Amino acid sequence: MKKNIDLGVLISRIAIGFPMSVYGINKLIHGIGFIEDMMTMHGLPSFLPMEYLQVKSLPR
């Protein structure tokens, strides 16, 4: 039974981790310009995504 749970956890981690890593690599290469453009299109200030990234990177 433990073997099946371990296999399920492995599959879940791969299924979640792979798309997240592809998304993260895309953000590293292309930046967050798309999000800034989308926010200014809706009338929001374009500096908000950068503020979010700075808050997320603060040590806890």
Helices and strands as residue ranges (DSSP letters): H 2-30, H 33-41, H 48-56
